[in-house]
């Protein structure tokens, strides 16, 4: 499955995987949900302020520090952010952005 997110058309909200039943229905309303690729997300390719929204825990994202340095790392919830064997708290991170899907490359293309 490609990277993406679950969306309930009835509730009009994004859902975490634990809020989707085995038969792909929303646990809140019981209506079917759809899987959307990351590229379909309205915030795809845009910086998201950490004060507005945090990424899904343990998913790698592009991080912009307040020092204007960029890193690829992951959000670890109460443990803050982790990248390059370094951790920091939310006050040091300005924004984040989802990573794009990697290109499909044939072994002969490398």
Secondary structure, 3 states (H helix, E strand, C coil): CCCEEEEECCCCEEECHHHECCCCEECCCCCEEEEEEHHHCCCCCCCEECCCCCCCCCCEEEEEECCCCEEEEEECHHHCEEECCEEECHHHEEEEEECCCCCCCCHHHC
